Amino acid sequence: MASIERAALEIREMDDLAALDSPIHALHPLAKLLTTMVYLLTVVSFGKYDLSGLFPMVLYPALLFSLSGISVKTCFYKLRMVLPLLLAVGVFNPLLDRAPLVRLGGVALSGGVISFLTFTLKGLFCLSASFLLAATTSLDSLAAALRKLRLPKMPVTLLLLSFRYVSVMMEELAAMTTAYRLRAPGQKGIRWNAWGSFLGQLLLRSMDRAEELYASMRLRGFQGDFPYAEGRPLSGRDLAYFLLVTLGLLAFRIWNVSRLLGGLLL
């Protein structure tokens, strides 16, 4: 039961992170969305053995963590359920690809090990960038940015309302489980013969809360678009951020910075 309350709290914490004040939070949502999309496309475009070329891509999330005031620990804690799945996907690569590819000192690393490390880094970088976008931008602002990209109203609205409805349902579920525990002290979980009425009450209560949520959105001007979340127009600082980051990512993709620096140091 405590896990339900913790999950509802973590959903609210994402809104709290997006409400912080930092140079990254102050950027226009569209600029952050486009930059994140460019970063994700650049990261996944690296070959499965191009570990040295991929490694400098860590600079983008590292810079955003520093400027936004969000700790790396918070990111990995929020993504703790996804990280084991990420590692599990490529864990068999070292067994399937055993041919030696590179030598590190006196140790020969197979292609499977290199591809596993490359895949893991790709996943970590993409998850970190996506988390930073969600943690520095409110969901309403992200939806408004998606509409500016001419995405259809229906999927954007479904995305927004689904997230809001899940958070509402989690809050109602936490309140109902707390009430059930108070009425049945010492009982582990919910008895099987109470699940029917429990789920029915949960559906009715969450539907009432969802109607209130939708009514409040309509009062704020929601009609399929998001005028209340658009905020200010794009500025020169937003465009400069997008262009500089994009040019830097393209440079990292074209030139292997790790090898260039290694050659200069040697």
C-alpha positions as CSV (number, residue, x, y, z in Angstrom):
1,M,0.0,0.0,0.0
2,A,2.8,2.4,0.8
3,S,4.2,1.9,-2.7
4,I,1.0,3.3,-4.1
5,E,1.4,6.5,-2.0
6,R,5.0,6.7,-3.0
7,A,4.2,6.4,-6.7
8,A,1.6,9.2,-6.4
9,L,4.1,11.3,-4.6
10,E,6.7,10.8,-7.3
11,I,4.3,11.9,-10.0
12,R,3.8,15.2,-8.1
13,E,7.5,15.5,-7.6
14,M,8.0,15.7,-11.4
15,D,5.7,18.7,-11.5
16,D,7.7,20.2,-8.6
17,L,10.9,19.7,-10.6
18,A,9.4,21.4,-13.6
19,A,8.5,24.4,-11.5
20,L,12.1,25.1,-10.4
21,D,14.0,28.2,-11.6
22,S,17.1,27.7,-13.7
23,P,18.5,28.8,-17.0
24,I,17.3,25.5,-18.5
25,H,13.8,25.9,-17.1
26,A,13.6,29.4,-18.5
27,L,14.2,28.2,-22.1
28,H,11.2,27.9,-24.4
29,P,9.6,24.4,-24.4
30,L,9.8,24.1,-28.1
31,A,13.6,24.8,-28.1
32,K,14.1,22.1,-25.5
33,L,11.9,19.7,-27.3
34,L,13.6,20.1,-30.6
35,T,17.1,19.9,-29.0
36,T,16.2,16.7,-27.2
37,M,14.9,15.2,-30.4
38,V,18.1,16.1,-32.2
39,Y,20.1,14.6,-29.4
40,L,18.2,11.4,-29.4
41,L,18.5,11.0,-33.1
42,T,22.3,11.7,-32.9
43,V,22.8,9.2,-30.1
44,V,21.0,6.3,-31.8
45,S,22.8,7.0,-35.1
46,F,26.1,5.7,-33.7
47,G,27.2,2.2,-34.8
48,K,27.1,-0.6,-32.3
49,Y,30.9,-0.8,-32.1
50,D,31.5,3.0,-32.0
51,L,32.0,3.3,-28.3
52,S,34.7,5.9,-28.4
53,G,32.7,8.1,-30.7
54,L,29.6,7.8,-28.5
55,F,31.3,8.7,-25.2
56,P,31.5,12.5,-25.7
57,M,27.7,12.6,-26.0
58,V,27.7,12.5,-22.2
59,L,28.5,16.2,-22.2
60,Y,25.0,17.2,-23.1
61,P,23.1,15.6,-20.2
62,A,26.0,16.5,-17.8
63,L,25.7,20.2,-18.8
64,L,21.9,20.1,-18.4
65,F,22.2,18.5,-14.9
66,S,24.6,21.2,-13.9
67,L,22.6,24.1,-15.2
68,S,19.2,22.9,-14.2
69,G,20.1,22.1,-10.5
70,I,18.7,18.6,-10.8
71,S,20.9,15.9,-9.4
72,V,22.0,12.8,-11.3
73,K,20.9,10.8,-8.3
74,T,17.3,12.0,-8.7
75,C,17.4,10.9,-12.4
76,F,18.6,7.4,-11.7
77,Y,16.1,7.1,-8.8
78,K,13.2,8.0,-11.0
79,L,14.4,5.6,-13.7
80,R,15.2,2.7,-11.3
81,M,12.5,0.5,-12.8
82,V,13.7,1.0,-16.4
83,L,17.5,0.6,-15.9
84,P,17.4,-3.2,-15.2
85,L,15.4,-3.7,-18.4
86,L,18.0,-1.6,-20.3
87,L,20.8,-3.8,-19.1
88,A,18.8,-7.0,-19.7
89,V,18.3,-6.3,-23.4
90,G,22.0,-6.4,-24.4
91,V,23.3,-8.7,-21.7
92,F,23.6,-11.7,-24.1
93,N,25.7,-9.7,-26.7
94,P,29.1,-10.9,-25.1
95,L,27.9,-14.5,-25.5
96,L,26.8,-14.1,-29.1
97,D,29.7,-12.0,-30.5
98,R,33.0,-13.4,-29.0
99,A,35.4,-12.3,-31.7
100,P,38.1,-10.0,-30.3
101,L,37.7,-6.4,-31.5
102,V,40.0,-4.2,-29.5
103,R,42.7,-4.5,-26.9
104,L,42.8,-2.4,-23.7
105,G,46.2,-2.9,-22.2
106,G,46.7,-6.6,-22.2
107,V,43.0,-7.4,-22.2
108,A,41.1,-8.3,-25.4
109,L,37.6,-7.0,-25.6
110,S,35.2,-8.9,-27.9
111,G,32.7,-7.2,-30.2
112,G,29.9,-8.4,-27.9
113,V,31.3,-6.6,-24.9
114,I,31.8,-3.4,-27.0
115,S,28.3,-3.5,-28.4
116,F,26.8,-4.2,-25.0
117,L,28.6,-1.1,-23.5
118,T,27.6,1.0,-26.5
119,F,24.0,-0.1,-26.3
120,T,23.9,0.6,-22.5
121,L,25.4,4.1,-22.9
122,K,22.9,4.8,-25.7
123,G,20.1,3.9,-23.4
124,L,21.4,5.8,-20.4
125,F,22.0,9.0,-22.5
126,C,18.5,8.8,-24.2
127,L,16.8,8.2,-20.8
128,S,18.7,11.0,-19.2
129,A,17.9,13.5,-21.9
130,S,14.2,12.5,-21.9
131,F,14.1,12.8,-18.1
132,L,15.7,16.2,-18.2
133,L,13.1,17.4,-20.7
134,A,10.3,16.2,-18.5
135,A,11.9,17.5,-15.4
136,T,12.5,21.0,-16.7
137,T,9.3,21.5,-18.7
138,S,5.7,21.1,-17.5
139,L,3.4,18.7,-19.3
140,D,1.1,21.4,-20.5
141,S,4.1,23.3,-22.0
142,L,5.3,20.2,-23.7
143,A,1.8,19.6,-25.2
144,A,1.7,23.2,-26.4
145,A,5.2,22.6,-28.1
146,L,3.9,19.5,-29.8
147,R,1.0,21.4,-31.2
148,K,3.3,24.0,-32.5
149,L,5.0,21.2,-34.5
150,R,1.6,20.6,-36.0
151,L,0.9,17.3,-34.3
152,P,-2.8,16.3,-34.4
153,K,-4.9,17.5,-31.5
154,M,-6.2,14.0,-30.6
155,P,-2.9,12.2,-29.7
156,V,-1.5,15.2,-27.9
157,T,-4.7,15.6,-25.9
158,L,-4.8,11.9,-25.1
159,L,-1.2,12.1,-23.9
160,L,-2.0,15.0,-21.6
161,L,-5.2,13.6,-20.2
162,S,-3.8,10.1,-19.8
163,F,-1.0,11.4,-17.6
164,R,-3.4,13.6,-15.6
165,Y,-5.9,10.8,-15.2
166,V,-3.2,8.3,-14.0
167,S,-2.0,10.8,-11.4
168,V,-5.6,11.4,-10.3
169,M,-6.3,7.7,-10.1
170,M,-3.1,7.1,-8.1
171,E,-4.1,9.7,-5.6
172,E,-7.6,8.2,-5.2
173,L,-6.2,4.7,-4.9
174,A,-3.8,5.9,-2.2
175,A,-6.6,7.6,-0.2
176,M,-8.9,4.5,-0.5
177,T,-6.2,2.1,0.6
178,T,-5.4,4.3,3.6
179,A,-9.1,4.3,4.5
180,Y,-9.3,0.6,4.1
181,R,-6.3,0.0,6.4
182,L,-7.8,2.2,9.1
183,R,-11.0,0.2,9.0
184,A,-9.2,-3.1,8.9
185,P,-6.1,-2.8,11.1
186,G,-3.7,-5.6,11.1
187,Q,-5.1,-7.1,7.8
188,K,-2.6,-7.7,5.0
189,G,-3.9,-6.3,1.7
190,I,-7.5,-6.1,0.6
191,R,-9.7,-9.2,1.0
192,W,-10.8,-10.8,-2.2
193,N,-14.5,-10.3,-1.5
194,A,-14.0,-6.6,-1.2
195,W,-12.3,-6.1,-4.5
196,G,-15.5,-5.7,-6.5
197,S,-16.8,-2.8,-4.5
198,F,-13.3,-1.3,-4.1
199,L,-12.6,-1.2,-7.8
200,G,-16.1,0.2,-8.5
201,Q,-15.6,3.0,-6.0
202,L,-12.2,3.7,-7.4
203,L,-13.6,4.1,-10.9
204,L,-16.4,6.4,-9.8
205,R,-14.2,8.5,-7.6
206,S,-11.5,8.9,-10.2
207,M,-14.1,9.7,-12.9
208,D,-15.5,12.5,-10.7
209,R,-12.0,13.9,-10.1
210,A,-11.3,13.6,-13.8
211,E,-14.4,15.6,-14.6
212,E,-13.3,18.3,-12.2
213,L,-9.9,18.3,-13.8
214,Y,-11.3,18.6,-17.3
215,A,-13.7,21.4,-16.2
216,S,-10.8,23.4,-14.7
217,M,-8.9,23.0,-18.0
218,R,-11.9,24.3,-19.9
219,L,-12.1,27.3,-17.5
220,R,-8.4,28.0,-18.3
221,G,-9.2,28.1,-22.0
222,F,-8.6,24.6,-23.2
223,Q,-10.3,23.7,-26.5
224,G,-8.0,21.2,-27.9
225,D,-5.1,23.6,-28.0
226,F,-3.1,25.0,-25.1
227,P,-3.1,28.8,-25.2
228,Y,-2.7,29.0,-21.4
229,A,0.6,27.1,-21.6
230,E,2.2,28.7,-24.7
231,G,3.8,31.5,-22.7
232,R,6.3,33.8,-24.4
233,P,7.3,33.4,-28.1
234,L,10.7,32.1,-29.1
235,S,13.5,34.5,-28.4
236,G,17.0,34.8,-29.7
237,R,18.4,33.0,-26.7
238,D,16.2,30.0,-27.4
239,L,17.3,29.9,-31.0
240,A,20.9,30.3,-30.1
241,Y,20.6,27.4,-27.6
242,F,19.1,25.2,-30.2
243,L,21.6,26.1,-32.9
244,L,24.7,25.8,-30.7
245,V,23.7,22.5,-29.2
246,T,22.7,21.1,-32.7
247,L,26.1,22.2,-34.2
248,G,28.0,20.7,-31.3
249,L,26.1,17.4,-31.6
250,L,26.7,17.3,-35.4
251,A,30.4,17.9,-34.7
252,F,30.5,15.0,-32.2
253,R,28.8,12.8,-34.8
254,I,31.1,13.7,-37.7
255,W,34.4,13.7,-35.9
256,N,35.5,11.1,-33.3
257,V,36.4,13.6,-30.5
258,S,37.8,10.9,-28.2
259,R,40.3,9.7,-30.8
260,L,41.2,13.3,-31.7
261,L,41.9,14.2,-28.0
262,G,43.7,11.0,-27.5
263,G,46.0,11.7,-30.5
264,L,46.7,15.2,-29.2
265,L,47.5,14.0,-25.7
266,L,49.8,11.3,-27.0
